[in-house]
Amino acid sequence: MNVSRRSLLAGTGVLALAGGLPRTAVAAAPWRKEGVEPPPRSRFVRKDVAGLFDADTGAWAPELYWYAKAVGWMKERPRIEPNSWEFQWYTHGRPRREEGDPPEWGQCPHRNEYFLPWHRWYLYHFERIVRDVIVTELGQEDMADWALPYWNYAHLAPDGDPAASEEWRRIPLPFRQDRIRDPRSGEEEDNPLYLPVSMDGRCLGEDPMAFDQVDPSAAMREESFWPPRNGGTERAGFSQVLERFPHGLVHSNISGLMGSVPTAAGDPVFWLHHANIDRFWEAWLNGHQVPDDRVWPQARPKHDPEEPDLPFLLRDVNGDPHVLEGPLFDFPEDAYEYESLTDGMGTGEARSAFLLAEAPPSTPATTFTVTDDVTHLRTEPLTFSLGGEVGVADTIAGAVESAERVVLTFEGVRADAAPCAAFLVFLGGDESDTDPAGPAFVGHLVFFENVGGHGAHLDGTEFSFDVTETLRRLPQQAWSRDQAPVVRVVPGPLAGAKATAEADPRFARAAFTVV
C-alpha cells in the first residue's frame, strides 16, 4: 500500500496548524538575521536533551523518562512487529542478514542525495511510533505532544570557549547510567537507554568529543545541497560534508554499536544524534534551497549485489507500509519543530579543506602517487611524502601560484571494526602541529561507513580534499619547489591501542592531483 503525503497527514493525526509558516516564508523571515527563534508551527517540539535532566539531583524530565520506558517496551516486542525495537533498528541496518528478512530491513542510504531525506522520514515514523507507545501502551495521555529530543553536542558556551561546553560533548548522562528512578514512586529500575560495555563497547565513555569534530561550520557554509551534475571535480555540497563532518565523526567517536552502519540504530542515543543532524539541515534550509527536480528512485541503491530491486519502504505508526516516492524533499512541514535552530550552528569560518565531490576531473589532470601499498593506521602518527618523483614539488608549487587546484585523495579507506576515533590529516613536516585550528590541517578520515565492508563499499570509500589553500597557508619553509609537502595522518584524541589494532583502519592509496 502506497501512502500519499495527504493521506499520511490525515491518517496519522498530524494536523496542519493555523498560522504555520511554509519553509519559504521562514527562510525570508527577519528573525533569522536577528538570531530570534521563529514562531511555533507545530505542537510537537523536539528539545535539547541537556535541558531534560539534572545531573546534580538525578531528576529526569517526563519527555526523557517516557522515552526510556518506551524503548524498554519496544525491546520486549517480537522483532517482526513494526513497533518493536529491533524492527526499527534493522530498518536502518541489519547486523546479520538472514533469508526471509522483511524488505524494510537494511536500507539506509549513505553517500548520496537520499541520506538526509531518508533519515528525516525514518525519524518521523520512529517518533510517532514512540509517541503512540507512550500514550497507548504505557497509558500516559498527558504525553500526547511528546517529541524526540536532540543531542546538541555542538553547543558552545557564550564566551566561545569550547572547554566550557565539554559536558554537551559527552554522551548525555541518562545514556551512561544503568539505573533510573521512577518519578512517581521514587523506586529505581533498570535503564533501557543504557547499554552495558559487553554489548555496546562504547569508546567515548566519560570523555568529551573534541569540539572540532562536532562543529558543523564546514557544512553550514556550503551553498548547494549537492554538487552540480556536470562531472568534474566539484566542491561537495551541504549533504556530503554534513554526512561525514560531524555525522560520521560522532558515530566513530562513540563507536560500539554506533560505530558501524548495520548496528548504529541499536543504540538509543542514535536517534538523538540523528535528530541533531536533521536540526542542522533544518537550520541550513532557512537560507538555502534544495533542488526541485529530485525524485525518489523506484529502486533504492543496493547495499548487497544480490538484493532485489526494492523501493525505499518504511512502516508508519499503524504498521502500514509507506513507500517513499514522488518529490524527494516533500515532507509534512508541521509534523515537528526544534526548540532552537540557532544554538550550535557553527563558530566561524571553517579552516579545513573541503571535501570534494567524487567525480573524475573534467579538465586535464596530473596525478602523483604518494603510496600504492595498503597503509595501516595505528595510534602513532603516520608521516609520508611524495618521495623522489621528479618535478612533483615544482608542479604543485606552480599550481598553488596559478588558478589550478591541488587535491589530496585517499582511496580504499576502510576498517574491519569501529576504530573508536577518526584520523586527522595535516600537511607539512612540523610534527608538533596537530591543531585542527592551525594552518596545516586538511580534514578527517572517517570510518563509520567503511566498517566491515558495509553494503557496496567492500573496497572502502574515497576521501578527496582540496588542499590548495592549505598549501598557501603553510610557512614558506614547510615546502618549496624543491621539497614536496609532507602528509601526516594523526589519530584522534579518543584512539585507543586495543580498539585500533582490532579495527585495523587503513587506506589503499594516496595521491596528489593537480587539476
PLY file of the C-alpha trace (Angstrom):
ply
format ascii 1.0
element vertex 515
property float x
property float y
property float z
element edge 514
property int vertex1
property int vertex2
end_header
0.00 0.00 0.00
1.41 3.35 -1.02
0.59 6.21 1.28
0.38 9.68 -0.19
1.50 12.75 1.71
-2.13 13.89 2.07
-3.37 10.56 3.41
-0.31 10.21 5.64
-1.11 13.51 7.32
-4.79 12.70 7.67
-4.46 9.06 8.67
-1.83 9.52 11.35
-3.34 12.56 13.04
-0.74 15.17 12.08
-2.91 18.27 11.65
-1.88 21.42 9.84
-1.77 24.20 12.43
-3.35 27.55 11.76
-0.69 30.12 11.16
2.03 27.60 10.35
4.69 29.12 8.12
5.85 27.35 4.97
9.60 26.87 4.73
9.98 29.50 2.03
8.42 32.11 4.31
10.60 31.08 7.22
13.70 31.37 5.06
12.97 35.01 4.35
11.82 35.95 7.85
13.74 38.80 9.54
14.05 36.95 12.85
16.71 34.67 11.38
19.10 37.55 10.90
18.43 38.81 14.41
19.05 35.39 15.99
15.49 35.15 17.29
13.68 31.83 17.19
10.69 31.53 14.78
7.08 31.37 15.90
5.85 27.84 16.63
4.43 25.86 13.73
3.86 22.50 15.44
2.62 21.13 18.75
5.49 18.62 18.66
8.69 20.36 19.79
12.00 18.49 19.76
14.02 19.72 22.74
17.70 19.75 23.66
18.30 16.71 25.86
20.64 18.80 28.04
17.56 20.56 29.43
15.72 17.32 30.24
17.78 16.06 33.18
19.52 17.41 36.27
23.00 15.98 36.74
23.08 17.01 40.42
19.75 15.57 41.55
19.41 12.78 39.01
15.94 14.00 38.09
14.67 13.42 34.54
12.02 15.37 32.69
8.96 13.29 31.68
9.92 13.50 27.98
13.17 11.65 28.67
11.82 9.20 31.24
9.00 8.05 28.99
11.34 7.76 26.04
13.34 5.29 28.15
10.19 3.40 29.15
9.02 3.23 25.51
12.41 1.89 24.44
12.12 -0.77 27.13
8.62 -1.72 25.96
9.75 -1.90 22.32
12.70 -4.15 23.25
10.22 -6.71 24.63
8.25 -6.96 21.38
8.96 -9.62 18.72
11.36 -8.29 16.12
8.91 -8.90 13.29
6.46 -6.32 14.67
6.97 -2.82 13.18
6.73 -1.15 16.61
9.48 -3.34 18.09
12.95 -2.03 18.83
14.70 -4.49 16.55
12.36 -3.84 13.62
13.08 -0.12 13.83
16.80 -0.76 14.34
17.05 -3.23 11.46
15.25 -0.86 9.11
18.42 1.22 9.22
20.89 -1.67 9.10
20.81 -5.40 9.74
23.81 -6.79 11.67
23.39 -10.25 10.12
21.30 -10.83 7.03
19.08 -13.89 7.03
16.79 -15.44 4.45
13.25 -14.15 4.86
14.21 -10.74 6.28
11.46 -8.14 5.70
12.15 -5.81 2.75
12.24 -2.83 5.13
15.41 -4.02 6.81
18.90 -2.82 5.93
18.01 0.03 3.59
19.70 3.17 4.98
21.25 5.21 2.16
24.66 6.83 2.55
26.88 8.93 0.32
24.02 10.02 -1.94
21.22 12.58 -2.07
18.84 10.32 -0.17
20.85 10.38 3.08
19.15 13.38 4.72
15.58 12.97 3.39
15.52 9.23 4.13
16.69 9.75 7.70
14.12 12.54 8.12
11.29 10.18 7.18
12.88 7.43 9.31
12.93 9.64 12.41
9.44 10.93 11.65
7.90 7.44 11.74
10.03 6.35 14.71
8.97 9.43 16.67
5.29 8.73 16.01
5.69 5.08 16.99
7.38 6.01 20.28
4.68 8.62 20.97
1.98 6.02 20.37
3.70 3.54 22.69
3.93 6.18 25.45
0.29 7.21 25.15
-1.45 3.97 24.18
0.66 1.18 25.62
2.06 2.97 28.69
-1.08 4.98 29.38
0.48 8.44 29.51
-2.25 10.51 27.89
-0.64 13.74 29.08
2.36 12.94 26.82
0.33 13.24 23.61
2.67 16.04 22.47
5.85 14.02 23.04
8.65 14.61 20.55
12.10 13.10 20.13
14.87 15.06 21.94
18.09 16.01 20.18
21.68 15.90 21.42
23.24 19.32 20.81
26.91 18.28 21.00
27.93 21.41 19.04
26.66 23.76 21.76
29.21 26.45 22.53
29.33 28.49 25.73
28.55 32.21 25.35
32.21 33.13 25.82
33.17 30.89 22.88
35.42 28.68 24.98
34.98 25.03 23.88
36.29 23.82 27.27
33.28 25.41 28.97
30.93 23.28 26.84
32.57 19.88 27.29
29.57 18.41 29.10
27.48 18.76 25.92
30.06 16.69 24.02
29.84 13.70 26.35
27.22 11.03 25.78
24.30 12.51 27.74
24.35 11.30 31.33
20.99 9.43 31.10
22.58 7.18 28.47
25.51 6.36 30.76
23.51 5.36 33.86
22.47 1.75 34.37
19.61 2.72 36.73
16.82 5.26 36.61
14.33 6.49 39.20
10.59 6.32 38.63
9.43 9.95 39.16
6.10 8.71 40.54
7.24 6.14 43.08
10.89 7.13 43.52
11.90 3.48 43.06
14.95 2.59 40.99
14.76 0.35 37.94
16.92 -0.75 35.02
17.59 1.97 32.45
16.62 0.88 28.90
18.77 3.69 27.46
21.92 2.22 28.97
23.98 -0.32 27.07
26.49 -2.41 29.02
30.04 -2.36 27.74
29.84 -6.08 26.99
27.15 -5.35 24.41
28.00 -1.89 23.22
31.72 -1.37 23.73
31.38 2.40 23.54
34.72 4.09 23.18
33.58 7.55 24.22
32.83 6.62 27.82
33.06 9.63 30.12
35.34 11.62 27.81
34.09 14.54 25.72
34.49 14.67 21.98
36.79 17.36 20.62
34.87 20.45 19.52
36.46 20.47 16.07
34.92 17.04 15.45
31.34 18.14 16.15
31.41 21.72 14.80
29.14 21.87 11.70
30.75 25.06 10.35
32.16 23.45 7.21
28.79 22.02 6.20
26.75 25.08 7.13
28.87 27.22 4.81
28.19 25.13 1.73
25.84 26.93 -0.66
24.48 23.93 -2.58
22.71 20.88 -1.19
24.52 18.59 -3.64
27.21 19.24 -6.25
26.07 20.06 -9.78
25.61 17.05 -12.03
28.08 18.15 -14.66
31.07 15.97 -13.85
34.42 17.34 -12.95
35.96 17.87 -9.56
33.36 19.92 -7.72
33.08 21.17 -4.17
30.95 18.90 -2.04
27.53 20.16 -1.13
25.96 20.56 2.30
24.69 16.98 2.48
28.05 15.40 1.64
30.01 17.46 4.12
27.47 17.10 6.94
27.26 13.32 6.47
30.92 12.97 7.30
31.56 16.02 9.47
30.10 15.84 12.09
27.68 12.98 11.41
30.26 10.26 10.74
32.71 11.68 13.28
30.17 11.39 16.11
29.41 7.79 15.12
33.11 6.92 15.01
33.92 8.62 18.31
31.15 6.85 20.22
31.83 3.57 18.43
30.38 0.36 19.86
27.02 -0.17 18.19
27.20 3.41 16.92
30.49 2.71 15.14
29.12 0.90 12.08
26.08 1.30 9.85
24.45 -2.13 10.45
24.41 -1.75 14.24
24.16 2.01 14.81
20.39 2.30 15.32
20.56 -0.28 18.11
21.97 2.40 20.41
19.18 4.57 21.89
21.43 7.65 21.56
21.43 7.13 17.76
18.03 8.75 17.47
19.06 11.87 19.38
22.20 12.16 17.24
20.18 12.00 14.04
17.62 14.45 15.38
20.51 16.90 15.75
21.73 16.15 12.21
18.20 16.82 10.97
18.20 20.04 13.05
21.39 21.19 11.28
19.62 20.59 7.97
16.51 22.47 9.05
18.67 25.43 10.08
20.55 25.31 6.76
17.22 25.34 4.91
16.42 28.71 6.43
18.69 30.40 3.92
19.17 27.85 1.17
17.15 25.91 -1.36
17.07 22.25 -2.19
16.86 21.16 -5.85
13.25 21.00 -7.05
13.81 18.32 -9.71
14.82 15.40 -7.48
12.53 12.40 -7.01
12.75 9.17 -5.06
14.08 6.28 -7.18
11.86 3.34 -8.00
14.59 1.05 -6.70
16.81 2.07 -3.80
20.59 1.87 -4.15
21.69 -1.68 -3.44
23.63 -2.48 -0.30
24.03 -6.06 -1.49
24.62 -7.12 -5.12
22.05 -9.91 -4.63
19.39 -7.70 -3.06
16.27 -7.37 -5.23
15.21 -4.04 -6.64
13.04 -2.56 -3.91
11.80 0.99 -3.28
12.54 2.84 -0.08
9.93 1.49 2.31
9.12 2.42 5.93
6.40 1.37 8.36
4.18 4.04 9.85
2.62 4.26 13.32
-0.21 1.96 12.23
2.20 -0.65 10.89
1.24 0.17 7.30
3.87 0.47 4.57
4.91 3.93 3.48
6.71 3.89 0.14
8.94 6.91 -0.39
8.07 8.19 -3.83
7.46 11.41 -5.70
9.37 14.63 -4.88
12.47 13.93 -2.83
12.03 16.89 -0.50
8.28 16.71 0.11
7.69 16.48 3.88
4.89 17.16 6.36
6.20 20.58 7.34
4.18 20.94 10.56
4.97 17.46 11.90
7.56 18.80 14.37
9.84 21.71 15.09
13.05 22.28 17.04
13.49 24.13 20.29
16.37 26.06 18.70
17.70 26.49 15.19
20.50 28.82 16.26
22.34 27.09 19.12
25.36 25.07 17.97
25.32 26.02 14.30
28.98 26.83 13.76
31.60 29.14 15.10
33.03 31.00 12.19
34.97 30.41 9.01
35.76 26.74 8.52
39.53 26.33 8.23
39.68 22.78 6.92
39.89 21.86 3.28
36.54 20.98 1.82
35.60 17.51 0.79
35.25 17.27 -2.96
32.61 15.57 -4.98
33.70 12.16 -6.10
33.86 12.59 -9.86
36.66 12.35 -12.38
38.23 15.66 -13.33
36.70 17.26 -16.41
39.96 19.03 -17.16
43.38 17.52 -17.77
44.97 16.45 -14.52
48.37 15.35 -13.31
48.46 12.75 -10.54
51.42 11.90 -8.32
51.17 8.73 -6.29
52.05 9.04 -2.63
51.66 5.34 -1.88
50.38 2.36 -3.83
50.53 -0.12 -0.96
47.89 -0.61 1.73
48.79 1.68 4.61
47.72 0.66 8.11
46.97 3.35 10.69
47.90 2.95 14.34
47.91 5.11 17.46
51.22 6.66 16.38
51.17 9.43 13.75
51.96 8.39 10.19
54.18 10.60 8.04
54.94 10.14 4.36
55.95 12.25 1.38
55.80 12.14 -2.38
59.25 10.69 -2.41
61.61 11.11 -5.29
59.24 11.63 -8.18
60.88 14.19 -10.46
59.11 17.51 -10.75
56.46 16.86 -8.11
57.25 19.79 -5.88
57.68 22.14 -8.83
54.33 21.10 -10.36
52.48 21.57 -7.07
54.13 24.93 -6.44
53.14 26.06 -9.91
49.53 25.02 -9.27
49.40 26.92 -5.98
50.73 30.05 -7.67
48.21 29.79 -10.51
44.48 29.16 -10.86
44.94 25.38 -10.70
43.93 23.29 -7.70
45.75 20.62 -5.74
43.68 17.69 -4.49
44.82 15.15 -1.89
42.93 11.85 -2.24
42.80 8.78 -0.01
41.34 5.71 -1.72
40.07 2.48 -0.18
39.50 3.93 3.31
38.11 1.11 5.47
38.35 -0.83 8.73
37.39 -4.29 10.00
35.68 -2.86 13.08
34.95 0.53 14.57
38.34 2.11 15.40
36.86 4.39 18.08
38.22 7.54 16.53
38.69 9.48 13.36
42.14 10.36 12.00
43.27 13.92 11.32
45.20 14.81 8.17
47.85 17.56 8.10
50.37 18.87 5.60
53.92 19.89 6.48
56.69 18.23 8.42
56.18 20.00 11.76
55.11 17.02 13.89
54.24 19.28 16.80
51.50 20.97 14.76
48.41 18.82 15.43
45.98 21.68 16.00
42.87 21.39 13.79
42.54 25.16 14.01
46.07 25.62 12.68
47.24 26.30 9.13
48.40 22.74 8.38
45.06 20.98 9.00
43.39 19.33 6.00
40.46 17.31 7.35
39.40 13.95 8.82
39.34 10.35 7.67
36.10 8.82 9.00
35.44 5.09 9.14
31.74 4.87 10.07
30.54 3.93 6.58
33.52 1.73 5.89
33.46 -0.82 8.71
33.40 -4.48 7.79
32.66 -3.91 4.12
29.18 -2.48 4.72
26.95 -2.52 1.72
28.50 -1.82 -1.64
31.61 -0.28 -0.11
33.51 -3.57 0.09
36.72 -1.93 -1.03
36.31 1.12 1.17
35.46 4.68 0.23
37.32 7.69 -1.07
38.16 10.99 0.62
39.28 13.90 -1.55
40.36 17.26 -0.14
41.16 20.49 -1.95
44.45 21.41 -0.24
45.30 24.43 -2.38
44.52 26.96 0.34
46.17 24.78 2.97
49.41 24.85 0.97
49.15 28.61 0.62
48.75 28.99 4.39
51.80 26.91 5.26
55.03 28.70 6.16
57.48 29.06 3.29
59.94 26.65 4.90
57.31 23.86 5.08
57.66 23.03 1.40
59.01 24.55 -1.81
59.66 23.86 -5.49
62.49 21.60 -4.35
60.70 19.98 -1.39
57.30 18.36 -1.82
54.79 18.75 1.03
54.76 16.05 3.69
51.48 14.34 4.62
50.77 13.46 8.26
47.89 11.29 9.50
47.33 11.70 13.25
44.94 9.55 15.35
42.14 11.45 17.06
42.19 12.01 20.82
39.94 9.02 21.58
42.01 6.45 19.67
43.00 3.50 21.85
45.70 0.93 21.05
43.48 -2.15 21.53
40.50 -0.86 19.54
42.73 0.49 16.77
44.61 -2.80 16.44
41.37 -4.80 16.27
39.83 -2.43 13.75
42.91 -2.18 11.51
41.95 1.18 9.91
43.72 1.61 6.60
43.72 3.10 3.14
44.77 1.55 -0.15
46.31 4.53 -1.94
47.04 8.21 -1.51
47.80 10.69 -4.25
48.11 14.36 -5.14
46.27 15.54 -8.23
46.83 18.89 -9.91
43.69 19.97 -11.77
0 1
1 2
2 3
3 4
4 5
5 6
6 7
7 8
8 9
9 10
10 11
11 12
12 13
13 14
14 15
15 16
16 17
17 18
18 19
19 20
20 21
21 22
22 23
23 24
24 25
25 26
26 27
27 28
28 29
29 30
30 31
31 32
32 33
33 34
34 35
35 36
36 37
37 38
38 39
39 40
40 41
41 42
42 43
43 44
44 45
45 46
46 47
47 48
48 49
49 50
50 51
51 52
52 53
53 54
54 55
55 56
56 57
57 58
58 59
59 60
60 61
61 62
62 63
63 64
64 65
65 66
66 67
67 68
68 69
69 70
70 71
71 72
72 73
73 74
74 75
75 76
76 77
77 78
78 79
79 80
80 81
81 82
82 83
83 84
84 85
85 86
86 87
87 88
88 89
89 90
90 91
91 92
92 93
93 94
94 95
95 96
96 97
97 98
98 99
99 100
100 101
101 102
102 103
103 104
104 105
105 106
106 107
107 108
108 109
109 110
110 111
111 112
112 113
113 114
114 115
115 116
116 117
117 118
118 119
119 120
120 121
121 122
122 123
123 124
124 125
125 126
126 127
127 128
128 129
129 130
130 131
131 132
132 133
133 134
134 135
135 136
136 137
137 138
138 139
139 140
140 141
141 142
142 143
143 144
144 145
145 146
146 147
147 148
148 149
149 150
150 151
151 152
152 153
153 154
154 155
155 156
156 157
157 158
158 159
159 160
160 161
161 162
162 163
163 164
164 165
165 166
166 167
167 168
168 169
169 170
170 171
171 172
172 173
173 174
174 175
175 176
176 177
177 178
178 179
179 180
180 181
181 182
182 183
183 184
184 185
185 186
186 187
187 188
188 189
189 190
190 191
191 192
192 193
193 194
194 195
195 196
196 197
197 198
198 199
199 200
200 201
201 202
202 203
203 204
204 205
205 206
206 207
207 208
208 209
209 210
210 211
211 212
212 213
213 214
214 215
215 216
216 217
217 218
218 219
219 220
220 221
221 222
222 223
223 224
224 225
225 226
226 227
227 228
228 229
229 230
230 231
231 232
232 233
233 234
234 235
235 236
236 237
237 238
238 239
239 240
240 241
241 242
242 243
243 244
244 245
245 246
246 247
247 248
248 249
249 250
250 251
251 252
252 253
253 254
254 255
255 256
256 257
257 258
258 259
259 260
260 261
261 262
262 263
263 264
264 265
265 266
266 267
267 268
268 269
269 270
270 271
271 272
272 273
273 274
274 275
275 276
276 277
277 278
278 279
279 280
280 281
281 282
282 283
283 284
284 285
285 286
286 287
287 288
288 289
289 290
290 291
291 292
292 293
293 294
294 295
295 296
296 297
297 298
298 299
299 300
300 301
301 302
302 303
303 304
304 305
305 306
306 307
307 308
308 309
309 310
310 311
311 312
312 313
313 314
314 315
315 316
316 317
317 318
318 319
319 320
320 321
321 322
322 323
323 324
324 325
325 326
326 327
327 328
328 329
329 330
330 331
331 332
332 333
333 334
334 335
335 336
336 337
337 338
338 339
339 340
340 341
341 342
342 343
343 344
344 345
345 346
346 347
347 348
348 349
349 350
350 351
351 352
352 353
353 354
354 355
355 356
356 357
357 358
358 359
359 360
360 361
361 362
362 363
363 364
364 365
365 366
366 367
367 368
368 369
369 370
370 371
371 372
372 373
373 374
374 375
375 376
376 377
377 378
378 379
379 380
380 381
381 382
382 383
383 384
384 385
385 386
386 387
387 388
388 389
389 390
390 391
391 392
392 393
393 394
394 395
395 396
396 397
397 398
398 399
399 400
400 401
401 402
402 403
403 404
404 405
405 406
406 407
407 408
408 409
409 410
410 411
411 412
412 413
413 414
414 415
415 416
416 417
417 418
418 419
419 420
420 421
421 422
422 423
423 424
424 425
425 426
426 427
427 428
428 429
429 430
430 431
431 432
432 433
433 434
434 435
435 436
436 437
437 438
438 439
439 440
440 441
441 442
442 443
443 444
444 445
445 446
446 447
447 448
448 449
449 450
450 451
451 452
452 453
453 454
454 455
455 456
456 457
457 458
458 459
459 460
460 461
461 462
462 463
463 464
464 465
465 466
466 467
467 468
468 469
469 470
470 471
471 472
472 473
473 474
474 475
475 476
476 477
477 478
478 479
479 480
480 481
481 482
482 483
483 484
484 485
485 486
486 487
487 488
488 489
489 490
490 491
491 492
492 493
493 494
494 495
495 496
496 497
497 498
498 499
499 500
500 501
501 502
502 503
503 504
504 505
505 506
506 507
507 508
508 509
509 510
510 511
511 512
512 513
513 514
